[in-house]
Amino acid sequence: MKKRLVSIVLTGAMALSLAACGSSGSADQGNSASPAASSAASGETAESAAPADGDVTEITYAFVTFNNVPDDTSAVEEAINQITRSKIGVEVHLMPMSISDYQQQVSLAVQNGEIDLFHTLGDLGNDIASDMCYDITDLIDKDAPETKALMEEGWLDTTSRDGKLYAIPTLKPFALQPMLIYRKDIAKELNLDMDSVKSVDDLTAIFAKVKEAHPEMTPLAPVSQGDSGLTRWIPEIDWLGDSFSSPTGVLQGDNMTVTSYYDLPDFEKYADLVRDWYNQGYIMQDAATTTSAAAELMSSGNYFAYSASYSYPLEDTAAALSAPSGYDVGAIALGSAYLDTSSINAVAQVVASTSEHPDAALKFLNLTYTDPDVINTMLYGIEGEDYVKNDDGTVSYPEGQDASTVSYTAQLSCGVLGNFFIQWPLEGSGSEESLKWEDEQNHSAASSPAMGFSFDPSGVQTQYTAVSNVIKQYLPGLSCGSVDPKETLPEFRKALKDAGYDDILSAKQEQLDAWLQSNGGAASADSTAASTAE
């Protein structure tokens, strides 16, 4: 039995807009929850202590940043390398990338042999099928045993295929809850009753009041390019290996029939709703094409709110997002958390298949789960220049600066990299109560009956490529309201069918039925659907 974290059961995201940040509790609390992390932080790492003099291997780590992409990472790299040279004989080059083109850049970088480490954003299945992931089955016990010890039994199964381990889940709270992040000053000024908002359907009246009082302001910003939040508002979705940004066949609730995501009544309902917001000026007019992310847009002062999914308490999420947003923000729930396999493996750390130094890459990756100084330098940069360490273990930005003005910060990637529970929290965020809440969320959140099922898309890769291109063409406009669903949705569905969408649905259903039978689940999707119909 793998070592169990004492106080927390974690989950890994999404996200994609996956990453809320502000650690729950202090660094000490995070370490106390993880005996393996504590011993590693004290220097007891396998294969790490003292490489031969001059024997240093260079690796490159590509990761997404939701903050500004820094112009120069050399000072941060040197700060990290001062630790890793002596500890594991490795030097790292950091390659932070914008969310807008992360997947494309990573794919090209792997093909060209330019990177050694990267992480997934909801696309692990495709990355494995595309031969982007190194098989670390025989390396993990030698090069990352402490990280393996942190994994709950079954977690590594979500990043494995055919008995081979291809990735390590990011260690963090996993149960994503859709939220609205909003400016508290505007809500107070207009006397908006934000506590009355229980779902997306309640937002139209709120946005109308904001627009009436502030015609120069847009009520809703996209969380990222082409992403209004729509794909998070539909309840109880098991993505079956896909991501928010490119969903194909899904399950909803207890029905084991694989369904077109774009045929769901809820998808059409919310596409119509966002279209109405677009026509009323309630959502950014070029949300489908902008390359700006929510924090940057909010900091401009021209937006009231945005919607994304986070796995932390509402107060913690708001506290963590206030600094990068440039305003004191609040957070309200727009639905409930729901767990599926993708909740754990959506954000996972991968050794690139073309890496010439997979052992060195895995040793460095191990430190991002076990060494607070390494992971926090990756996130926050240089102490005194990019952040200030406070007496209570939290960090803040230097006086007169914020996330948009310091030379380096990747703070909003805290839920994407390494071990969240040894990361320093921003000032004003996190508590022991938060840890308990996260533990409860991960135990009590509704779970898909297909939890543990991973789809292998290798047999329909051609169709996946064609379908993905169709989704990229149509989904942003539908999600952000810039096209009329009445006209565009039928056209979109036909284009999906022409691209081979039905082949993907059939392959998912076939694999799911086999998985259900082998795991003692429902005899078949047909029987499940029949019982549901009754």
MARKEGU-414806 format. One record per residue (C-alpha): x negated, y negated, z; residue in three letters. Coordinates in nm, 2 decimals, padded with zeros to 4 digits. Layout:
<<X,Y,Z>,'ALA'> ...
This chain:
<<00.00,00.00,00.00>,'MET'> <<-00.14,-00.33,-00.10>,'LYS'> <<-00.20,-00.59,00.18>,'LYS'> <<00.13,-00.78,00.25>,'ARG'> <<00.12,-01.15,00.31>,'LEU'> <<00.25,-01.20,00.66>,'VAL'> <<00.49,-01.48,00.63>,'SER'> <<00.57,-01.53,00.26>,'ILE'> <<00.69,-01.34,-00.04>,'VAL'> <<00.61,-01.54,-00.35>,'LEU'> <<00.72,-01.57,-00.70>,'THR'> <<00.58,-01.73,-01.01>,'GLY'> <<00.74,-01.94,-01.24>,'ALA'> <<00.79,-02.14,-01.51>,'MET'> <<00.81,-02.26,-01.59>,'ALA'> <<00.77,-02.46,-01.74>,'LEU'> <<00.84,-02.72,-01.62>,'SER'> <<00.74,-02.51,-01.39>,'LEU'> <<00.52,-02.68,-01.17>,'ALA'> <<00.64,-02.88,-00.88>,'ALA'> <<00.39,-02.94,-00.64>,'CYS'> <<00.31,-03.03,-00.29>,'GLY'> <<00.21,-02.73,-00.10>,'SER'> <<00.42,-02.60,00.18>,'SER'> <<00.23,-02.64,00.49>,'GLY'> <<-00.14,-02.73,00.54>,'SER'> <<-00.43,-02.54,00.40>,'ALA'> <<-00.48,-02.38,00.74>,'ASP'> <<-00.12,-02.25,00.73>,'GLN'> <<-00.17,-02.12,00.39>,'GLY'> <<-00.48,-01.93,00.50>,'ASN'> <<-00.32,-01.79,00.81>,'SER'> <<-00.05,-01.64,00.59>,'ALA'> <<-00.32,-01.46,00.39>,'SER'> <<-00.59,-01.27,00.57>,'PRO'> <<-00.76,-01.19,00.24>,'ALA'> <<-00.78,-01.55,00.15>,'ALA'> <<-00.92,-01.64,00.49>,'SER'> <<-01.20,-01.40,00.47>,'SER'> <<-01.28,-01.50,00.11>,'ALA'> <<-01.28,-01.87,00.21>,'ALA'> <<-01.54,-01.77,00.47>,'SER'> <<-01.77,-01.64,00.20>,'GLY'> <<-01.68,-01.27,00.22>,'GLU'> <<-01.61,-01.22,-00.15>,'THR'> <<-01.70,-00.91,-00.33>,'ALA'> <<-01.99,-00.91,-00.58>,'GLU'> <<-02.03,-01.28,-00.50>,'SER'> <<-02.29,-01.35,-00.25>,'ALA'> <<-02.62,-01.42,-00.42>,'ALA'> <<-02.67,-01.37,-00.78>,'PRO'> <<-03.03,-01.35,-00.91>,'ALA'> <<-03.21,-01.68,-00.93>,'ASP'> <<-03.14,-01.85,-01.26>,'GLY'> <<-02.88,-01.59,-01.36>,'ASP'> <<-02.59,-01.81,-01.44>,'VAL'> <<-02.31,-01.74,-01.68>,'THR'> <<-02.10,-02.01,-01.84>,'GLU'> <<-01.73,-01.97,-01.90>,'ILE'> <<-01.44,-02.20,-02.02>,'THR'> <<-01.10,-02.22,-01.85>,'TYR'> <<-00.81,-02.36,-02.04>,'ALA'> <<-00.51,-02.48,-01.84>,'PHE'> <<-00.21,-02.70,-01.88>,'VAL'> <<-00.19,-03.04,-01.71>,'THR'> <<00.13,-03.22,-01.65>,'PHE'> <<-00.07,-03.53,-01.56>,'ASN'> <<-00.27,-03.74,-01.80>,'ASN'> <<-00.54,-03.53,-01.99>,'VAL'> <<-00.87,-03.67,-01.85>,'PRO'> <<-01.13,-03.81,-02.08>,'ASP'> <<-01.42,-03.65,-01.90>,'ASP'> <<-01.42,-03.35,-01.67>,'THR'> <<-01.80,-03.32,-01.62>,'SER'> <<-01.81,-03.46,-01.27>,'ALA'> <<-01.54,-03.22,-01.15>,'VAL'> <<-01.71,-02.93,-01.32>,'GLU'> <<-02.03,-03.01,-01.15>,'GLU'> <<-01.86,-03.02,-00.81>,'ALA'> <<-01.71,-02.68,-00.87>,'ILE'> <<-02.03,-02.54,-01.01>,'ASN'> <<-02.23,-02.64,-00.70>,'GLN'> <<-02.01,-02.38,-00.52>,'ILE'> <<-01.99,-02.11,-00.79>,'THR'> <<-02.35,-02.10,-00.90>,'ARG'> <<-02.47,-01.97,-00.57>,'SER'> <<-02.16,-01.78,-00.49>,'LYS'> <<-02.09,-01.58,-00.81>,'ILE'> <<-02.35,-01.70,-01.06>,'GLY'> <<-02.10,-01.87,-01.28>,'VAL'> <<-02.05,-02.22,-01.42>,'GLU'> <<-01.72,-02.33,-01.55>,'VAL'> <<-01.62,-02.58,-01.82>,'HIS'> <<-01.26,-02.70,-01.77>,'LEU'> <<-01.04,-02.75,-02.07>,'MET'> <<-00.71,-02.92,-01.95>,'PRO'> <<-00.45,-02.94,-02.22>,'MET'> <<-00.12,-03.13,-02.27>,'SER'> <<00.20,-02.93,-02.22>,'ILE'> <<00.32,-03.04,-02.57>,'SER'> <<00.07,-02.83,-02.76>,'ASP'> <<-00.07,-02.60,-02.49>,'TYR'> <<00.04,-02.26,-02.64>,'GLN'> <<-00.08,-02.34,-02.99>,'GLN'> <<-00.42,-02.47,-02.87>,'GLN'> <<-00.47,-02.17,-02.65>,'VAL'> <<-00.39,-01.93,-02.92>,'SER'> <<-00.64,-02.09,-03.16>,'LEU'> <<-00.90,-02.11,-02.89>,'ALA'> <<-00.87,-01.74,-02.81>,'VAL'> <<-00.89,-01.65,-03.18>,'GLN'> <<-01.21,-01.86,-03.21>,'ASN'> <<-01.36,-01.72,-02.90>,'GLY'> <<-01.38,-02.07,-02.74>,'GLU'> <<-01.23,-01.98,-02.40>,'ILE'> <<-01.26,-01.72,-02.13>,'ASP'> <<-00.96,-01.79,-01.91>,'LEU'> <<-00.61,-01.92,-01.97>,'PHE'> <<-00.27,-01.88,-01.83>,'HIS'> <<00.07,-01.80,-01.97>,'THR'> <<00.38,-02.02,-01.97>,'LEU'> <<00.66,-01.76,-02.01>,'GLY'> <<00.50,-01.58,-02.30>,'ASP'> <<00.29,-01.30,-02.15>,'LEU'> <<00.47,-01.03,-02.35>,'GLY'> <<00.38,-01.20,-02.68>,'ASN'> <<00.03,-01.27,-02.57>,'ASP'> <<-00.02,-00.90,-02.49>,'ILE'> <<00.13,-00.80,-02.82>,'ALA'> <<-00.08,-01.06,-03.00>,'SER'> <<-00.40,-00.91,-02.85>,'ASP'> <<-00.49,-01.23,-02.66>,'MET'> <<-00.53,-01.06,-02.32>,'CYS'> <<-00.83,-00.86,-02.20>,'TYR'> <<-00.76,-00.53,-02.03>,'ASP'> <<-00.88,-00.59,-01.67>,'ILE'> <<-00.77,-00.26,-01.53>,'THR'> <<-01.12,-00.14,-01.47>,'ASP'> <<-01.26,-00.48,-01.37>,'LEU'> <<-01.03,-00.61,-01.10>,'ILE'> <<-01.15,-00.38,-00.82>,'ASP'> <<-01.51,-00.49,-00.88>,'LYS'> <<-01.47,-00.85,-00.97>,'ASP'> <<-01.15,-00.96,-00.80>,'ALA'> <<-01.06,-00.72,-00.51>,'PRO'> <<-00.96,-01.01,-00.28>,'GLU'> <<-00.71,-01.13,-00.53>,'THR'> <<-00.57,-00.78,-00.58>,'LYS'> <<-00.53,-00.75,-00.21>,'ALA'> <<-00.31,-01.06,-00.21>,'LEU'> <<-00.06,-00.91,-00.45>,'MET'> <<00.25,-00.75,-00.31>,'GLU'> <<00.31,-00.39,-00.43>,'GLU'> <<00.48,-00.41,-00.77>,'GLY'> <<00.37,-00.76,-00.86>,'TRP'> <<00.09,-00.64,-01.08>,'LEU'> <<00.34,-00.41,-01.25>,'ASP'> <<00.50,-00.71,-01.40>,'THR'> <<00.17,-00.81,-01.58>,'THR'> <<00.09,-00.45,-01.69>,'SER'> <<00.19,-00.25,-02.00>,'ARG'> <<00.14,00.12,-02.06>,'ASP'> <<-00.06,00.15,-01.74>,'GLY'> <<-00.30,-00.13,-01.83>,'LYS'> <<-00.34,-00.45,-01.64>,'LEU'> <<-00.35,-00.77,-01.86>,'TYR'> <<-00.30,-01.06,-01.62>,'ALA'> <<-00.26,-01.16,-01.25>,'ILE'> <<00.05,-01.35,-01.14>,'PRO'> <<-00.01,-01.70,-01.01>,'THR'> <<00.05,-01.67,-00.64>,'LEU'> <<00.33,-01.91,-00.55>,'LYS'> <<00.70,-01.93,-00.46>,'PRO'> <<00.88,-01.76,-00.74>,'PHE'> <<01.25,-01.84,-00.71>,'ALA'> <<01.31,-02.13,-00.94>,'LEU'> <<01.61,-02.36,-00.87>,'GLN'> <<01.74,-02.61,-01.12>,'PRO'> <<01.73,-02.97,-00.98>,'MET'> <<01.78,-03.33,-01.07>,'LEU'> <<01.49,-03.56,-00.97>,'ILE'> <<01.62,-03.92,-00.94>,'TYR'> <<01.52,-04.27,-00.83>,'ARG'> <<01.64,-04.33,-00.48>,'LYS'> <<01.62,-04.71,-00.51>,'ASP'> <<01.87,-04.71,-00.80>,'ILE'> <<02.10,-04.46,-00.62>,'ALA'> <<02.10,-04.68,-00.31>,'LYS'> <<02.15,-05.01,-00.51>,'GLU'> <<02.45,-04.86,-00.69>,'LEU'> <<02.58,-04.67,-00.38>,'ASN'> <<02.58,-04.35,-00.58>,'LEU'> <<02.70,-04.05,-00.39>,'ASP'> <<02.43,-03.80,-00.50>,'MET'> <<02.54,-03.55,-00.24>,'ASP'> <<02.86,-03.51,-00.43>,'SER'> <<02.67,-03.37,-00.73>,'VAL'> <<02.69,-03.00,-00.73>,'LYS'> <<02.64,-02.91,-01.09>,'SER'> <<02.54,-03.07,-01.43>,'VAL'> <<02.91,-03.14,-01.49>,'ASP'> <<02.90,-03.40,-01.22>,'ASP'> <<02.62,-03.60,-01.38>,'LEU'> <<02.82,-03.78,-01.65>,'THR'> <<02.99,-04.01,-01.40>,'ALA'> <<02.66,-04.09,-01.23>,'ILE'> <<02.49,-04.17,-01.55>,'PHE'> <<02.78,-04.39,-01.66>,'ALA'> <<02.74,-04.61,-01.35>,'LYS'> <<02.36,-04.63,-01.40>,'VAL'> <<02.40,-04.74,-01.76>,'LYS'> <<02.67,-04.99,-01.68>,'GLU'> <<02.46,-05.16,-01.41>,'ALA'> <<02.13,-05.13,-01.59>,'HIS'> <<02.19,-05.13,-01.97>,'PRO'> <<01.82,-05.16,-02.02>,'GLU'> <<01.76,-04.83,-01.84>,'MET'> <<01.81,-04.47,-01.98>,'THR'> <<01.97,-04.25,-01.72>,'PRO'> <<01.80,-03.92,-01.82>,'LEU'> <<01.44,-03.86,-01.93>,'ALA'> <<01.33,-03.52,-02.08>,'PRO'> <<01.11,-03.31,-01.86>,'VAL'> <<00.89,-03.26,-02.17>,'SER'> <<00.91,-03.27,-02.55>,'GLN'> <<01.25,-03.13,-02.66>,'GLY'> <<01.35,-03.02,-02.31>,'ASP'> <<01.64,-03.20,-02.15>,'SER'> <<01.67,-02.92,-01.88>,'GLY'> <<01.96,-02.75,-02.06>,'LEU'> <<01.80,-02.41,-02.07>,'THR'> <<01.78,-02.41,-01.69>,'ARG'> <<02.15,-02.50,-01.62>,'TRP'> <<02.29,-02.17,-01.75>,'ILE'> <<02.33,-01.94,-01.44>,'PRO'> <<02.20,-01.59,-01.39>,'GLU'> <<01.99,-01.55,-01.70>,'ILE'> <<01.73,-01.27,-01.73>,'ASP'> <<01.50,-01.40,-02.01>,'TRP'> <<01.37,-01.04,-02.08>,'LEU'> <<01.02,-01.16,-02.14>,'GLY'> <<01.09,-01.49,-02.31>,'ASP'> <<01.05,-01.85,-02.18>,'SER'> <<01.27,-02.15,-02.13>,'PHE'> <<01.13,-02.31,-02.44>,'SER'> <<01.19,-02.01,-02.68>,'SER'> <<01.46,-01.77,-02.54>,'PRO'> <<01.59,-01.50,-02.77>,'THR'> <<01.79,-01.20,-02.64>,'GLY'> <<01.89,-01.23,-02.27>,'VAL'> <<02.11,-01.08,-02.00>,'LEU'> <<02.35,-01.28,-01.80>,'GLN'> <<02.46,-01.16,-01.46>,'GLY'> <<02.53,-00.79,-01.42>,'ASP'> <<02.61,-00.73,-01.79>,'ASN'> <<02.34,-00.50,-01.94>,'MET'> <<02.42,-00.59,-02.29>,'THR'> <<02.14,-00.79,-02.45>,'VAL'> <<02.30,-01.11,-02.59>,'THR'> <<02.20,-01.39,-02.82>,'SER'> <<02.12,-01.68,-02.59>,'TYR'> <<02.27,-01.92,-02.84>,'TYR'> <<02.60,-01.73,-02.85>,'ASP'> <<02.66,-01.78,-02.48>,'LEU'> <<02.96,-02.00,-02.41>,'PRO'> <<02.75,-02.19,-02.16>,'ASP'> <<02.49,-02.28,-02.42>,'PHE'> <<02.76,-02.43,-02.65>,'GLU'> <<02.92,-02.61,-02.35>,'LYS'> <<02.60,-02.78,-02.24>,'TYR'> <<02.49,-02.86,-02.59>,'ALA'> <<02.82,-03.05,-02.64>,'ASP'> <<02.77,-03.22,-02.30>,'LEU'> <<02.42,-03.35,-02.39>,'VAL'> <<02.54,-03.46,-02.73>,'ARG'> <<02.80,-03.67,-02.55>,'ASP'> <<02.52,-03.82,-02.33>,'TRP'> <<02.31,-03.89,-02.64>,'TYR'> <<02.60,-04.08,-02.80>,'ASN'> <<02.66,-04.28,-02.48>,'GLN'> <<02.29,-04.37,-02.45>,'GLY'> <<02.25,-04.16,-02.13>,'TYR'> <<01.95,-03.96,-02.25>,'ILE'> <<01.63,-04.07,-02.42>,'MET'> <<01.70,-04.11,-02.79>,'GLN'> <<01.38,-03.95,-02.91>,'ASP'> <<01.37,-03.68,-02.63>,'ALA'> <<01.34,-03.41,-02.90>,'ALA'> <<01.02,-03.55,-03.04>,'THR'> <<00.84,-03.75,-02.76>,'THR'> <<00.50,-03.62,-02.64>,'THR'> <<00.55,-03.79,-02.30>,'SER'> <<00.64,-03.59,-01.99>,'ALA'> <<00.88,-03.68,-01.72>,'ALA'> <<00.64,-03.82,-01.46>,'ALA'> <<00.49,-04.06,-01.72>,'GLU'> <<00.84,-04.17,-01.84>,'LEU'> <<00.97,-04.22,-01.48>,'MET'> <<00.66,-04.43,-01.39>,'SER'> <<00.75,-04.67,-01.67>,'SER'> <<01.05,-04.78,-01.47>,'GLY'> <<01.29,-04.73,-01.77>,'ASN'> <<01.45,-04.40,-01.65>,'TYR'> <<01.67,-04.30,-01.36>,'PHE'> <<01.63,-03.92,-01.35>,'ALA'> <<01.51,-03.59,-01.51>,'TYR'> <<01.61,-03.23,-01.47>,'SER'> <<01.37,-02.94,-01.42>,'ALA'> <<01.33,-02.62,-01.21>,'SER'> <<01.13,-02.59,-00.90>,'TYR'> <<01.07,-02.33,-00.63>,'SER'> <<01.03,-02.55,-00.32>,'TYR'> <<01.27,-02.71,-00.08>,'PRO'> <<01.45,-03.02,-00.21>,'LEU'> <<01.27,-03.26,00.03>,'GLU'> <<00.93,-03.11,-00.05>,'ASP'> <<00.99,-03.13,-00.42>,'THR'> <<01.09,-03.49,-00.39>,'ALA'> <<00.80,-03.58,-00.17>,'ALA'> <<00.55,-03.42,-00.41>,'ALA'> <<00.70,-03.58,-00.72>,'LEU'> <<00.73,-03.94,-00.58>,'SER'> <<00.37,-04.03,-00.63>,'ALA'> <<00.33,-03.91,-00.99>,'PRO'> <<00.67,-04.06,-01.07>,'SER'> <<00.57,-04.40,-00.94>,'GLY'> <<00.89,-04.43,-00.73>,'TYR'> <<01.04,-04.28,-00.42>,'ASP'> <<01.25,-04.00,-00.57>,'VAL'> <<01.52,-03.77,-00.44>,'GLY'> <<01.61,-03.41,-00.55>,'ALA'> <<01.94,-03.24,-00.56>,'ILE'> <<02.02,-02.88,-00.66>,'ALA'> <<02.21,-02.82,-00.99>,'LEU'> <<02.25,-02.45,-00.94>,'GLY'> <<02.10,-02.15,-00.76>,'SER'> <<01.77,-01.97,-00.79>,'ALA'> <<01.77,-01.64,-00.98>,'TYR'> <<01.49,-01.39,-01.00>,'LEU'> <<01.39,-01.16,-01.29>,'ASP'> <<01.06,-01.01,-01.40>,'THR'> <<00.97,-01.34,-01.57>,'SER'> <<01.00,-01.51,-01.23>,'SER'> <<00.68,-01.33,-01.13>,'ILE'> <<00.49,-01.29,-01.46>,'ASN'> <<00.59,-01.61,-01.64>,'ALA'> <<00.29,-01.80,-01.51>,'VAL'> <<00.00,-01.55,-01.50>,'ALA'> <<-00.38,-01.58,-01.53>,'GLN'> <<-00.54,-01.41,-01.82>,'VAL'> <<-00.90,-01.32,-01.93>,'VAL'> <<-00.91,-01.39,-02.30>,'ALA'> <<-00.95,-01.09,-02.52>,'SER'> <<-01.24,-01.26,-02.71>,'THR'> <<-01.43,-01.35,-02.39>,'SER'> <<-01.79,-01.25,-02.40>,'GLU'> <<-01.81,-01.26,-02.02>,'HIS'> <<-01.49,-01.10,-01.88>,'PRO'> <<-01.66,-01.00,-01.56>,'ASP'> <<-01.78,-01.36,-01.49>,'ALA'> <<-01.44,-01.50,-01.59>,'ALA'> <<-01.26,-01.26,-01.35>,'LEU'> <<-01.51,-01.35,-01.07>,'LYS'> <<-01.43,-01.72,-01.11>,'PHE'> <<-01.06,-01.65,-01.13>,'LEU'> <<-01.09,-01.46,-00.80>,'ASN'> <<-01.22,-01.78,-00.64>,'LEU'> <<-00.91,-01.98,-00.75>,'THR'> <<-00.71,-01.75,-00.54>,'TYR'> <<-00.94,-01.73,-00.24>,'THR'> <<-01.16,-02.04,-00.22>,'ASP'> <<-00.98,-02.36,-00.12>,'PRO'> <<-01.26,-02.59,-00.23>,'ASP'> <<-01.27,-02.44,-00.58>,'VAL'> <<-00.90,-02.45,-00.65>,'ILE'> <<-00.84,-02.79,-00.49>,'ASN'> <<-01.13,-02.95,-00.68>,'THR'> <<-00.97,-02.82,-01.00>,'MET'> <<-00.64,-02.98,-00.89>,'LEU'> <<-00.75,-03.31,-00.73>,'TYR'> <<-01.10,-03.39,-00.86>,'GLY'> <<-01.37,-03.58,-00.67>,'ILE'> <<-01.31,-03.68,-00.31>,'GLU'> <<-01.32,-04.05,-00.26>,'GLY'> <<-01.28,-04.12,-00.63>,'GLU'> <<-00.97,-03.92,-00.73>,'ASP'> <<-00.83,-03.84,-00.39>,'TYR'> <<-00.87,-03.90,-00.02>,'VAL'> <<-00.85,-03.62,00.24>,'LYS'> <<-00.64,-03.71,00.54>,'ASN'> <<-00.69,-03.59,00.90>,'ASP'> <<-00.38,-03.37,00.89>,'ASP'> <<-00.52,-03.17,00.59>,'GLY'> <<-00.31,-03.35,00.33>,'THR'> <<-00.44,-03.56,00.05>,'VAL'> <<-00.34,-03.89,-00.10>,'SER'> <<-00.47,-04.11,-00.38>,'TYR'> <<-00.73,-04.38,-00.31>,'PRO'> <<-00.58,-04.71,-00.20>,'GLU'> <<-00.44,-04.90,-00.49>,'GLY'> <<-00.44,-04.60,-00.72>,'GLN'> <<-00.20,-04.33,-00.82>,'ASP'> <<-00.18,-04.02,-01.04>,'ALA'> <<-00.18,-04.23,-01.36>,'SER'> <<-00.49,-04.44,-01.28>,'THR'> <<-00.74,-04.20,-01.12>,'VAL'> <<-01.01,-04.06,-01.35>,'SER'> <<-00.90,-03.70,-01.29>,'TYR'> <<-00.60,-03.52,-01.14>,'THR'> <<-00.42,-03.20,-01.23>,'ALA'> <<-00.21,-03.21,-00.91>,'GLN'> <<00.11,-03.13,-01.10>,'LEU'> <<-00.04,-02.80,-01.21>,'SER'> <<-00.06,-02.68,-00.85>,'CYS'> <<00.22,-02.42,-00.92>,'GLY'> <<00.03,-02.30,-01.23>,'VAL'> <<-00.32,-02.23,-01.10>,'LEU'> <<-00.45,-01.97,-00.86>,'GLY'> <<-00.31,-01.95,-00.50>,'ASN'> <<-00.06,-02.21,-00.41>,'PHE'> <<-00.08,-02.13,-00.05>,'PHE'> <<-00.44,-02.24,-00.01>,'ILE'> <<-00.39,-02.56,-00.20>,'GLN'> <<-00.39,-02.89,-00.01>,'TRP'> <<-00.05,-03.06,00.01>,'PRO'> <<00.01,-03.42,-00.09>,'LEU'> <<00.07,-03.66,00.20>,'GLU'> <<00.43,-03.64,00.32>,'GLY'> <<00.51,-03.30,00.17>,'SER'> <<00.53,-02.95,00.32>,'GLY'> <<00.59,-02.80,00.66>,'SER'> <<00.61,-02.46,00.84>,'GLU'> <<00.98,-02.48,00.79>,'GLU'> <<00.92,-02.50,00.41>,'SER'> <<00.73,-02.17,00.42>,'LEU'> <<01.02,-02.01,00.60>,'LYS'> <<01.26,-02.16,00.34>,'TRP'> <<01.05,-02.03,00.05>,'GLU'> <<01.04,-01.69,00.22>,'ASP'> <<01.42,-01.68,00.26>,'GLU'> <<01.47,-01.80,-00.10>,'GLN'> <<01.26,-01.52,-00.24>,'ASN'> <<01.44,-01.26,-00.03>,'HIS'> <<01.79,-01.40,-00.06>,'SER'> <<01.80,-01.53,-00.42>,'ALA'> <<02.01,-01.33,-00.66>,'ALA'> <<01.81,-01.09,-00.87>,'SER'> <<01.86,-00.95,-01.21>,'SER'> <<01.96,-00.58,-01.21>,'PRO'> <<01.68,-00.55,-01.47>,'ALA'> <<01.41,-00.67,-01.23>,'MET'> <<01.09,-00.50,-01.33>,'GLY'> <<01.17,-00.45,-01.69>,'PHE'> <<00.92,-00.59,-01.94>,'SER'> <<00.99,-00.61,-02.31>,'PHE'> <<00.72,-00.50,-02.56>,'ASP'> <<00.77,-00.72,-02.87>,'PRO'> <<00.49,-00.55,-03.07>,'SER'> <<00.73,-00.37,-03.30>,'GLY'> <<00.91,-00.70,-03.40>,'VAL'> <<00.62,-00.94,-03.41>,'GLN'> <<00.70,-01.06,-03.76>,'THR'> <<01.05,-01.13,-03.66>,'GLN'> <<00.94,-01.30,-03.34>,'TYR'> <<00.72,-01.54,-03.54>,'THR'> <<01.00,-01.62,-03.78>,'ALA'> <<01.26,-01.66,-03.51>,'VAL'> <<01.02,-01.88,-03.30>,'SER'> <<00.98,-02.11,-03.59>,'ASN'> <<01.36,-02.14,-03.63>,'VAL'> <<01.39,-02.21,-03.25>,'ILE'> <<01.13,-02.48,-03.27>,'LYS'> <<01.32,-02.64,-03.55>,'GLN'> <<01.66,-02.64,-03.40>,'TYR'> <<01.65,-02.61,-03.02>,'LEU'> <<01.49,-02.95,-02.93>,'PRO'> <<01.77,-03.14,-03.12>,'GLY'> <<02.04,-02.93,-02.96>,'LEU'> <<01.89,-02.95,-02.62>,'SER'> <<01.85,-03.32,-02.63>,'CYS'> <<02.17,-03.42,-02.81>,'GLY'> <<02.01,-03.57,-03.12>,'SER'> <<02.21,-03.33,-03.35>,'VAL'> <<02.58,-03.25,-03.35>,'ASP'> <<02.63,-02.89,-03.22>,'PRO'> <<02.96,-02.86,-03.41>,'LYS'> <<02.76,-02.88,-03.73>,'GLU'> <<02.41,-02.76,-03.63>,'THR'> <<02.48,-02.46,-03.40>,'LEU'> <<02.64,-02.25,-03.68>,'PRO'> <<02.35,-02.34,-03.91>,'GLU'> <<02.11,-02.25,-03.63>,'PHE'> <<02.27,-01.91,-03.57>,'ARG'> <<02.26,-01.82,-03.94>,'LYS'> <<01.89,-01.92,-03.96>,'ALA'> <<01.82,-01.70,-03.66>,'LEU'> <<01.99,-01.40,-03.83>,'LYS'> <<01.81,-01.46,-04.15>,'ASP'> <<01.48,-01.47,-03.96>,'ALA'> <<01.54,-01.12,-03.81>,'GLY'> <<01.70,-01.22,-03.48>,'TYR'> <<01.92,-00.91,-03.47>,'ASP'> <<01.61,-00.68,-03.49>,'ASP'> <<01.48,-00.84,-03.17>,'ILE'> <<01.81,-00.80,-03.00>,'LEU'> <<01.82,-00.43,-03.10>,'SER'> <<01.47,-00.37,-02.99>,'ALA'> <<01.53,-00.53,-02.65>,'LYS'> <<01.85,-00.33,-02.60>,'GLN'> <<01.68,00.00,-02.70>,'GLU'> <<01.39,-00.06,-02.46>,'GLN'> <<01.62,-00.18,-02.18>,'LEU'> <<01.85,00.13,-02.21>,'ASP'> <<01.54,00.36,-02.19>,'ALA'> <<01.41,00.17,-01.89>,'TRP'> <<01.75,00.19,-01.71>,'LEU'> <<01.77,00.56,-01.76>,'GLN'> <<01.41,00.62,-01.64>,'SER'> <<01.47,00.40,-01.34>,'ASN'> <<01.80,00.55,-01.24>,'GLY'> <<02.00,00.25,-01.35>,'GLY'> <<02.31,00.23,-01.56>,'ALA'> <<02.34,00.51,-01.82>,'ALA'> <<02.35,00.25,-02.10>,'SER'> <<02.44,-00.10,-02.17>,'ALA'> <<02.76,00.02,-02.33>,'ASP'> <<02.88,00.17,-02.01>,'SER'> <<02.79,-00.14,-01.82>,'THR'> <<02.97,-00.36,-02.07>,'ALA'> <<03.27,-00.13,-02.06>,'ALA'> <<03.29,-00.14,-01.68>,'SER'> <<03.26,-00.52,-01.69>,'THR'> <<03.54,-00.54,-01.95>,'ALA'> <<03.77,-00.33,-01.72>,'GLU'> 
